[in-house]
Amino acid sequence: MDAADRSGPGRPDVDESGRSYAVLAFGPDAERVATTWRARLAALGRTVWSWSGERATDAALAALAEQTRVATVGWRLLLAGPEADVLRARAVAITGGAVDAELTVVVTDDRRRRVWCAHCGSTTEADVRAGDDLPCADCGRTLSVHAHVSRHRAAYLGAGE
């Protein structure tokens, strides 16, 4: 991740400068992180909108898009979960106008990746690392997974011959 990934493996930090917060947790490991965040924010008397679930579903991302749409100065977004899910949620927030200073991201698992096919434009999700090959789920081409991550596509670049 990038500079927005400010939280370490111990106690995840909360940017206490915000006035209102959105907290999203994907999976049980992320829920433990989010519980810590919500408790800290409650102690500070901050307004918190929260969503928890196994994956970044279309419904969860639509709810996040709405939270981003109505956000005002002082809004903060806290995301925790597997990389594939937090990248998708982060992309929704960035597309909605959020900036890095408003985001805190904790990745609980980085095995599963979203890979964007440079040939057909579809995205394939798989347990891969940079340098691995995988078949595109749409066009079938063998893609080499590059280390480049698109913030807007929420996926690694996959290209083949």
ROSE-4610 file (N, C-alpha, C; in Angstrom, 1 decimal, always signed):
// ROSE-4610
residu = [M/M/M/D/D/D/A/A/A/A/A/A/D/D/D/R/R/R/S/S/S/G/G/G/P/P/P/G/G/G/R/R/R/P/P/P/D/D/D/V/V/V/D/D/D/E/E/E/S/S/S/G/G/G/R/R/R/S/S/S/Y/Y/Y/A/A/A/V/V/V/L/L/L/A/A/A/F/F/F/G/G/G/P/P/P/D/D/D/A/A/A/E/E/E/R/R/R/V/V/V/A/A/A/T/T/T/T/T/T/W/W/W/R/R/R/A/A/A/R/R/R/L/L/L/A/A/A/A/A/A/L/L/L/G/G/G/R/R/R/T/T/T/V/V/V/W/W/W/S/S/S/W/W/W/S/S/S/G/G/G/E/E/E/R/R/R/A/A/A/T/T/T/D/D/D/A/A/A/A/A/A/L/L/L/A/A/A/A/A/A/L/L/L/A/A/A/E/E/E/Q/Q/Q/T/T/T/R/R/R/V/V/V/A/A/A/T/T/T/V/V/V/G/G/G/W/W/W/R/R/R/L/L/L/L/L/L/L/L/L/A/A/A/G/G/G/P/P/P/E/E/E/A/A/A/D/D/D/V/V/V/L/L/L/R/R/R/A/A/A/R/R/R/A/A/A/V/V/V/A/A/A/I/I/I/T/T/T/G/G/G/G/G/G/A/A/A/V/V/V/D/D/D/A/A/A/E/E/E/L/L/L/T/T/T/V/V/V/V/V/V/V/V/V/T/T/T/D/D/D/D/D/D/R/R/R/R/R/R/R/R/R/R/R/R/V/V/V/W/W/W/C/C/C/A/A/A/H/H/H/C/C/C/G/G/G/S/S/S/T/T/T/T/T/T/E/E/E/A/A/A/D/D/D/V/V/V/R/R/R/A/A/A/G/G/G/D/D/D/D/D/D/L/L/L/P/P/P/C/C/C/A/A/A/D/D/D/C/C/C/G/G/G/R/R/R/T/T/T/L/L/L/S/S/S/V/V/V/H/H/H/A/A/A/H/H/H/V/V/V/S/S/S/R/R/R/H/H/H/R/R/R/A/A/A/A/A/A/Y/Y/Y/L/L/L/G/G/G/A/A/A/G/G/G/E/E/E]
num = [1/1/1/2/2/2/3/3/3/4/4/4/5/5/5/6/6/6/7/7/7/8/8/8/9/9/9/10/10/10/11/11/11/12/12/12/13/13/13/14/14/14/15/15/15/16/16/16/17/17/17/18/18/18/19/19/19/20/20/20/21/21/21/22/22/22/23/23/23/24/24/24/25/25/25/26/26/26/27/27/27/28/28/28/29/29/29/30/30/30/31/31/31/32/32/32/33/33/33/34/34/34/35/35/35/36/36/36/37/37/37/38/38/38/39/39/39/40/40/40/41/41/41/42/42/42/43/43/43/44/44/44/45/45/45/46/46/46/47/47/47/48/48/48/49/49/49/50/50/50/51/51/51/52/52/52/53/53/53/54/54/54/55/55/55/56/56/56/57/57/57/58/58/58/59/59/59/60/60/60/61/61/61/62/62/62/63/63/63/64/64/64/65/65/65/66/66/66/67/67/67/68/68/68/69/69/69/70/70/70/71/71/71/72/72/72/73/73/73/74/74/74/75/75/75/76/76/76/77/77/77/78/78/78/79/79/79/80/80/80/81/81/81/82/82/82/83/83/83/84/84/84/85/85/85/86/86/86/87/87/87/88/88/88/89/89/89/90/90/90/91/91/91/92/92/92/93/93/93/94/94/94/95/95/95/96/96/96/97/97/97/98/98/98/99/99/99/100/100/100/101/101/101/102/102/102/103/103/103/104/104/104/105/105/105/106/106/106/107/107/107/108/108/108/109/109/109/110/110/110/111/111/111/112/112/112/113/113/113/114/114/114/115/115/115/116/116/116/117/117/117/118/118/118/119/119/119/120/120/120/121/121/121/122/122/122/123/123/123/124/124/124/125/125/125/126/126/126/127/127/127/128/128/128/129/129/129/130/130/130/131/131/131/132/132/132/133/133/133/134/134/134/135/135/135/136/136/136/137/137/137/138/138/138/139/139/139/140/140/140/141/141/141/142/142/142/143/143/143/144/144/144/145/145/145/146/146/146/147/147/147/148/148/148/149/149/149/150/150/150/151/151/151/152/152/152/153/153/153/154/154/154/155/155/155/156/156/156/157/157/157/158/158/158/159/159/159/160/160/160/161/161/161]
x = [+0.9/+0.0/+0.9/+0.4/+1.1/+1.1/+1.4/+1.5/+0.2/-0.9/-2.2/-2.3/-1.4/-1.3/-0.5/-1.1/-0.4/-0.4/-1.2/-1.4/-0.5/+0.2/+1.1/+0.4/+1.1/+0.5/+0.0/+0.5/+0.0/-1.3/-1.4/-2.6/-2.7/-3.8/-3.9/-4.3/-3.6/-3.8/-5.1/-5.7/-6.9/-6.5/-6.7/-6.5/-7.6/-7.2/-8.2/-8.6/-8.0/-8.4/-9.7/-10.3/-11.6/-12.8/-13.9/-15.1/-16.1/-16.1/-17.0/-16.2/-16.6/-15.8/-16.7/-16.1/-16.7/-15.7/-16.2/-15.3/-15.8/-15.0/-15.4/-14.4/-15.0/-14.1/-14.6/-13.6/-13.9/-13.2/-14.0/-13.5/-13.3/-13.1/-13.0/-11.7/-10.6/-9.4/-9.5/-10.2/-10.5/-11.5/-12.4/-13.4/-12.7/-11.7/-11.0/-10.3/-9.8/-9.2/-10.2/-11.4/-12.5/-13.1/-13.1/-13.6/-12.8/-11.4/-10.5/-10.8/-10.9/-11.2/-12.5/-13.5/-14.8/-14.8/-14.1/-14.0/-13.3/-12.2/-11.5/-12.3/-13.0/-13.8/-15.0/-15.6/-16.7/-16.2/-15.0/-14.4/-14.1/-13.9/-13.7/-15.0/-16.1/-17.4/-17.6/-17.0/-17.1/-18.2/-18.8/-19.8/-19.2/-19.8/-19.2/-20.3/-20.1/-20.9/-20.0/-20.6/-19.8/-20.5/-19.6/-20.1/-19.1/-19.6/-18.7/-19.3/-18.5/-18.9/-17.7/-17.9/-16.8/-16.0/-16.7/-16.0/-16.5/-15.8/-16.3/-17.3/-18.6/-19.7/-20.1/-20.9/-21.4/-22.2/-23.0/-23.8/-23.0/-21.9/-21.0/-20.3/-19.9/-19.2/-20.2/-21.5/-22.5/-22.7/-22.8/-23.0/-21.8/-20.6/-19.4/-19.4/-19.8/-19.9/-20.9/-22.0/-22.9/-22.3/-21.6/-20.9/-19.9/-19.2/-18.2/-18.9/-20.0/-20.8/-21.2/-21.7/-22.2/-21.1/-19.9/-18.9/-18.6/-18.3/-17.9/-16.5/-16.0/-14.7/-14.6/-13.5/-13.3/-13.7/-14.2/-14.6/-13.3/-13.3/-12.2/-12.7/-12.0/-12.3/-11.3/-11.7/-10.9/-11.3/-10.3/-10.6/-9.7/-10.2/-9.4/-9.9/-9.0/-9.4/-8.3/-8.6/-7.7/-7.5/-6.3/-5.8/-6.8/-7.3/-8.3/-9.5/-10.0/-11.2/-10.9/-9.8/-9.6/-9.1/-8.5/-8.2/-9.4/-10.4/-11.7/-12.4/-12.4/-13.1/-12.3/-11.1/-10.2/-10.5/-10.6/-10.8/-12.2/-13.2/-14.5/-14.4/-13.7/-13.5/-12.7/-11.7/-10.9/-11.7/-12.4/-13.3/-14.3/-14.8/-15.8/-15.2/-13.9/-13.3/-12.5/-12.4/-11.5/-10.1/-9.3/-7.8/-7.1/-5.8/-5.0/-5.0/-5.0/-5.0/-6.2/-7.3/-8.5/-8.6/-7.7/-7.8/-6.8/-7.2/-6.3/-6.7/-5.7/-5.9/-5.0/-5.6/-4.9/-5.2/-4.2/-4.3/-4.1/-5.1/-5.0/-4.5/-4.5/-4.1/-3.8/-2.7/-2.3/-2.1/-2.7/-2.5/-3.4/-4.6/-5.5/-5.3/-5.2/-5.0/-6.0/-6.4/-7.2/-6.2/-6.3/-5.4/-6.2/-5.8/-6.5/-5.8/-6.6/-6.1/-5.9/-4.7/-4.4/-4.9/-5.4/-5.8/-7.3/-8.1/-9.6/-10.2/-9.5/-10.0/-10.8/-10.8/-11.5/-10.6/-11.1/-10.3/-10.5/-9.4/-9.4/-8.9/-9.6/-9.1/-8.5/-7.3/-6.6/-5.5/-5.1/-4.0/-2.7/-2.1/-0.9/+0.0/+1.2/+2.2/+2.7/+3.3/+4.0/+5.0/+5.0/+5.9/+5.2/+4.1/+3.3/+2.6/+2.2/+1.3/+0.0/-1.1/-2.4/-3.2/-4.2/-5.1/-6.1/-6.4/-7.4/-8.8/-9.6/-10.9/-11.8/-11.6/-12.5/-11.9/-10.7/-10.2/-9.3/-8.9/-8.1/-6.6/-6.1/-4.7/-3.9/-2.7/-1.9/-1.3/-1.6/-1.1/+0.0/+1.0/+2.1/+1.7/+1.7/+1.3/+2.4/+2.2/+3.2/+3.0/+4.1/+4.0/+3.2/+2.9/+2.2/+0.7/+0.3/-1.1/-1.8/-2.9/-3.7/-4.6/-4.5/-5.4/-6.8/-7.0/-8.4/-9.1/-8.3/-8.9/-8.8/-8.1/-8.0/-7.5/-6.5/-5.9/-4.5/-3.8/-2.5/-2.6/-1.5/-1.5/-1.1/-1.9/-1.6/-1.5/-0.4/-0.1/+0.5/+0.2/+0.8/+1.1/+1.4/+1.8/+0.7]
y = [-1.2/+0.0/+1.2/+2.4/+3.6/+4.3/+5.6/+6.4/+6.4/+6.1/+6.0/+4.8/+3.9/+2.7/+3.0/+3.8/+4.3/+3.3/+2.3/+1.5/+0.3/+0.0/-1.1/-2.4/-3.5/-4.7/-4.8/-3.9/-3.9/-3.2/-2.1/-1.3/-0.4/-0.6/+0.3/+1.7/+2.7/+4.1/+4.6/+5.6/+6.3/+7.7/+8.3/+9.7/+10.4/+11.0/+11.6/+13.0/+13.5/+14.9/+14.9/+13.8/+13.8/+14.2/+14.6/+14.8/+13.7/+13.1/+12.0/+10.9/+9.7/+8.5/+7.5/+6.8/+5.6/+4.5/+3.4/+2.3/+1.1/+0.4/-0.8/-1.9/-3.1/-4.2/-5.4/-6.0/-7.2/-8.4/-9.3/-10.5/-10.4/-11.6/-11.6/-10.9/-11.1/-10.4/-8.9/-8.4/-7.0/-6.5/-7.3/-7.0/-6.7/-7.4/-7.2/-5.8/-5.4/-4.1/-3.0/-3.2/-2.2/-2.1/-3.1/-3.1/-2.1/-2.2/-1.3/+0.1/+0.3/+1.7/+2.3/+1.5/+2.0/+2.3/+1.5/+1.8/+3.1/+3.3/+4.6/+5.8/+5.7/+6.7/+7.0/+6.0/+6.2/+6.9/+6.6/+7.3/+8.7/+9.1/+10.4/+11.2/+10.4/+11.0/+11.4/+10.6/+10.9/+10.2/+10.7/+10.1/+9.0/+7.8/+6.7/+6.0/+5.8/+4.9/+3.7/+2.5/+1.3/+0.2/-0.5/-1.7/-2.8/-4.0/-5.2/-6.4/-7.1/-8.3/-9.1/-10.2/-11.0/-10.5/-9.8/-9.3/-7.9/-7.2/-5.9/-6.2/-6.4/-6.7/-5.4/-5.6/-4.4/-3.5/-4.2/-3.4/-2.6/-3.2/-2.5/-1.3/-1.5/-0.5/+0.6/+0.3/+1.3/+2.2/+1.5/+2.2/+3.2/+2.7/+3.5/+4.7/+4.5/+5.5/+6.6/+6.2/+7.2/+7.9/+7.2/+7.9/+8.9/+8.6/+9.5/+10.7/+10.4/+11.5/+12.6/+12.2/+13.1/+13.6/+13.1/+13.5/+15.0/+15.5/+16.9/+17.0/+18.3/+18.5/+17.8/+17.1/+16.4/+14.9/+14.4/+13.0/+12.2/+11.0/+10.1/+8.7/+7.9/+6.6/+5.6/+4.6/+3.6/+2.2/+1.6/+0.3/-0.8/-1.9/-3.1/-4.3/-5.2/-6.4/-6.9/-8.0/-8.5/-7.4/-7.4/-6.4/-6.3/-7.3/-7.2/-6.4/-6.6/-5.9/-4.4/-4.2/-2.8/-1.9/-2.6/-1.8/-1.4/-2.3/-2.0/-0.8/-0.9/+0.1/+1.4/+1.4/+2.6/+3.2/+2.5/+3.0/+3.7/+3.2/+3.8/+5.2/+5.2/+6.4/+7.5/+7.1/+8.0/+8.5/+7.7/+8.1/+9.1/+8.9/+9.8/+11.1/+11.3/+12.6/+12.5/+11.4/+11.3/+11.4/+11.9/+12.1/+11.2/+10.9/+10.0/+10.4/+11.7/+12.2/+11.8/+11.5/+11.1/+9.6/+8.8/+7.3/+6.7/+5.7/+4.8/+3.4/+2.6/+1.3/+0.3/-0.8/-2.0/-3.2/-3.8/-5.0/-6.2/-7.1/-8.2/-9.5/-9.5/-10.6/-10.2/-10.5/-10.0/-11.2/-12.3/-13.4/-13.3/-12.8/-12.7/-11.4/-11.4/-10.2/-10.1/-8.9/-8.6/-8.2/-8.8/-8.6/-8.1/-6.9/-6.3/-6.7/-7.3/-7.7/-6.5/-6.3/-5.2/-5.4/-6.7/-7.0/-6.9/-7.3/-7.3/-6.3/-5.9/-5.0/-5.6/-6.9/-7.6/-7.8/-8.1/-8.3/-9.7/-10.4/-11.7/-11.7/-12.4/-12.5/-13.9/-13.9/-15.2/-15.0/-16.1/-16.1/-16.1/-14.9/-14.8/-13.7/-13.7/-12.7/-12.0/-10.9/-10.3/-11.3/-11.4/-12.3/-13.6/-13.9/-15.2/-15.0/-16.1/-16.1/-16.7/-16.2/-16.7/-16.5/-17.3/-17.1/-16.0/-15.1/-14.2/-14.9/-14.6/-15.2/-14.9/-13.9/-13.5/-13.9/-13.4/-13.7/-15.0/-15.5/-16.7/-16.5/-15.3/-15.1/-15.4/-15.9/-16.0/-14.6/-14.2/-12.9/-13.0/-12.2/-12.1/-10.9/-11.2/-10.2/-9.3/-8.0/-7.0/-6.4/-5.8/-5.2/-3.9/-3.4/-2.1/-2.3/-1.4/-1.5/-0.2/-0.3/+0.9/+1.2/+2.5/+2.9/+3.0/+3.3/+3.5/+2.2/+1.3/+0.0/-1.0/-0.7/-1.5/-2.9/-2.9/-4.2/-4.0/-5.1/-5.2/-5.3/-4.9/-5.0/-6.4/-7.0/-8.2/-8.1/-8.5/-8.4/-9.7/-10.0/-11.2/-11.0/-12.1/-11.9/-12.2]
z = [+0.0/+0.0/+0.0/+0.3/+0.3/+1.6/+1.5/+2.8/+3.6/+2.9/+3.6/+4.6/+4.4/+5.2/+6.5/+7.4/+8.5/+9.7/+9.7/+10.9/+10.8/+12.0/+12.1/+12.5/+12.7/+13.0/+14.5/+15.3/+16.7/+16.8/+17.5/+17.7/+16.5/+15.7/+14.6/+15.0/+14.5/+14.9/+14.2/+14.9/+14.4/+14.3/+13.1/+12.9/+13.7/+14.8/+15.7/+15.3/+14.2/+13.8/+13.1/+12.8/+12.1/+12.9/+12.3/+13.0/+12.8/+11.6/+11.4/+10.6/+10.8/+10.3/+9.6/+8.6/+8.0/+8.3/+8.8/+9.2/+8.4/+7.6/+6.9/+7.2/+7.5/+7.8/+7.0/+6.3/+5.5/+6.1/+6.7/+7.2/+8.7/+9.4/+10.9/+11.4/+10.7/+11.2/+11.1/+10.1/+9.9/+11.0/+11.3/+12.3/+13.7/+14.0/+15.3/+15.2/+14.1/+13.9/+14.0/+13.3/+13.3/+14.7/+15.5/+16.9/+17.7/+17.5/+18.2/+17.7/+16.4/+15.9/+16.5/+16.4/+16.9/+18.3/+19.1/+20.6/+20.8/+20.1/+20.3/+19.8/+18.7/+18.2/+19.2/+19.7/+20.7/+21.9/+22.4/+23.5/+23.2/+22.0/+21.6/+21.3/+21.3/+21.0/+19.5/+18.6/+17.2/+16.6/+15.5/+14.7/+13.8/+13.9/+13.1/+12.3/+11.0/+10.2/+10.0/+10.2/+10.1/+9.3/+8.6/+7.8/+8.0/+8.2/+8.4/+7.5/+6.9/+6.2/+5.7/+5.0/+4.6/+3.4/+2.5/+1.3/+0.9/+0.0/-0.5/-1.6/-1.1/-2.0/-2.8/-3.8/-4.5/-3.6/-2.7/-1.8/-0.8/-0.3/+0.6/-0.1/-1.3/-2.1/-2.5/-2.7/-3.0/-1.8/-0.6/+0.7/+0.9/+0.6/+0.8/-0.2/-1.4/-2.4/-1.9/-1.3/-0.7/+0.5/+1.3/+2.4/+1.9/+0.9/+0.3/-0.3/-1.0/-1.6/-0.6/+0.5/+1.5/+2.5/+2.4/+3.3/+3.3/+4.5/+4.6/+5.2/+5.3/+5.8/+7.2/+7.4/+8.7/+8.6/+7.5/+7.3/+7.1/+7.7/+7.6/+7.3/+6.5/+6.1/+6.7/+7.4/+8.0/+7.3/+6.6/+5.9/+6.5/+6.7/+7.1/+6.4/+6.0/+5.3/+4.4/+3.6/+2.6/+1.6/+1.0/+0.0/-1.1/-1.7/-2.8/-2.4/-1.2/-0.8/-0.4/+0.3/+0.7/-0.5/-1.5/-2.7/-3.5/-3.5/-4.2/-3.4/-2.1/-1.3/-1.5/-1.4/-1.5/-2.9/-4.0/-5.3/-5.4/-4.7/-4.7/-3.9/-2.8/-2.1/-2.9/-3.5/-4.3/-5.5/-6.2/-7.3/-6.8/-5.5/-5.0/-4.4/-4.5/-4.1/-2.9/-2.2/-1.0/-1.4/-0.4/-0.7/+0.3/+0.0/+0.9/+2.4/+2.6/+4.0/+4.8/+4.1/+4.8/+5.0/+4.5/+4.5/+5.5/+6.2/+6.9/+6.4/+6.0/+5.5/+6.2/+6.6/+7.2/+6.4/+5.8/+5.0/+6.0/+6.1/+7.0/+6.3/+4.9/+4.1/+2.7/+2.2/+0.8/-0.2/+0.1/-0.8/-2.1/-1.9/-3.1/-3.7/-5.0/-5.8/-6.9/-7.3/-8.4/-9.5/-10.7/-11.8/-13.0/-13.5/-14.6/-15.9/-16.9/-18.2/-19.1/-19.5/-20.4/-21.8/-22.1/-23.4/-23.6/-22.6/-22.7/-21.7/-20.7/-19.7/-18.6/-18.5/-17.4/-16.2/-15.1/-13.9/-13.4/-13.1/-12.5/-11.1/-10.2/-8.8/-8.6/-8.0/-7.7/-6.7/-6.1/-5.2/-6.0/-6.3/-7.1/-6.5/-6.9/-6.6/-7.8/-7.7/-8.8/-9.4/-10.7/-11.4/-11.8/-11.1/-11.4/-12.7/-13.3/-14.5/-14.1/-14.7/-14.6/-15.8/-16.1/-17.2/-16.9/-17.9/-17.8/-17.7/-16.8/-16.6/-17.8/-18.5/-19.6/-21.0/-21.4/-22.7/-22.8/-21.6/-21.6/-21.8/-22.1/-22.3/-21.0/-21.2/-20.0/-19.7/-18.5/-18.0/-17.0/-17.2/-16.2/-15.3/-14.0/-13.0/-12.7/-12.9/-12.7/-11.3/-10.8/-9.4/-9.4/-10.6/-10.7/-10.2/-9.3/-8.8/-9.3/-9.9/-10.3/-9.1/-8.6/-7.5/-8.0/-9.2/-9.7/-10.2/-10.7/-11.1/-9.9/-8.8/-7.7/-8.1/-8.9/-9.4/-9.9/-9.9/-10.5/-12.0/-12.7/-14.1/-14.5/-15.4/-16.0/-17.5/-18.1/-19.5/-20.0/-21.2/-21.8/-23.3/-23.9/-25.3/-26.3]
